[in-house]
Amino acid sequence: MLTLVGAIGDINPDEFYQLDEENIYVVDSYNQQVRLITFNAEKQTIYVTEPVGNSVLCMHFDLTLPWSEEQVKAYESEINYAIIKQHEFFYEFLIRLLGGRT
């Protein structure tokens, strides 16, 4: 089971996630031990989930203009670059601060 440690911003995450739940971004990222970039079309939000040790860091990015699932998939590498690579030192520091690897 994953337990919510904290949340910042205007979000309302669940307190707990069972590791056998399907189609849950943080669970998928934890179980696969990979960074995932996912999209919720209804909320127009991009999620970046990163496994960090026994935790998962989940970042939410609300879009100002409407996008489709196809657009997000087409620009996944650019999204990754814009979010992670442009702020690589901060991102690595955050991962290490949480006890993970870089």
N, C-alpha and C positions, 0 to 999 in steps of 0.2 A: 504494500500500500504506500502511495505517495501522500504526504501530508503538506498542506500549504504552510509555508514558513512566514511569508509576508507578501504584501501586494502594495503597489504604489500607483496612484492615478485613479481615474474614473472607471474601474473595472470591478466585477463581482465574481471572482473565481470560486469554484467549489473548495471546500475545506479538505476533502479527501478524494483520492482517485485510486480505484482498485487496479492492480497491474494486469488484470485480464480484461479490462474494459476495451472496447474496440472504437476506433475513430475518435480517440481523445489525443490531442496533439502532444501533451506532456507525457502521457503513457507510451505512445508510439516512440517518441524520442528516447525515453528511458530504456524501453525494451530493446530497441534497435541500437542504442548507444551511438546515435548520429545526430547531427544538427539537421533539423527539418525546417523548411520554409513552407508554410501552409496558408490558406486563404479561406475566409468566411465571407461569401458573397453577400449574404443577408446583412451582416454587420459592416461590410466593406472594410475589413480589417485583415492585415497580414500578421501572421504569428511566426516568430523565430524561436524555436525551442532548442536548447543546448544542454545535453547531459553534462553534469558537473559532479563527479564522484557519485554519491548516493542521492543526488538532487537533480532537478531540472530547472534551468533558468528559462523563463518564458517571457518574451518581450512582445508587446502588442503595438502595431502601427496602424492607426486609422488613416484611411485614404481620403483626400479632399475631393477627388473626382471619382466617379464610378468606374470600376474595372470589372473585367470578367475573369473567370478561372483561367481561360486561355491566355489572357494578357499576363497574368501573374506567372504562369508556367513559362511563357515565352521570355519573360524578363527575369527569371529566377537568378541567373548568374549576376545580372546587373543589380538586383535587389541585394544579394549577398555582398557584392562589392560595396555598394553604397552604405549598407548598415554595418558590416563587419570590417571590411578592409580599410575603409576611410578612417575608421576609429580603432584601428588594430591594437595600438598600445593600451588604450582605455579598456578595450574588450578583453585583452589578455590579462590585464591587471584585475579586472572584475572576476574573471574565471579563477585566477590564482587566489584571490581574496576569499572566494567561496570554497576553496580547497580542491579545485580541479586541476587538470593538466592543460597545457596549451600546445 
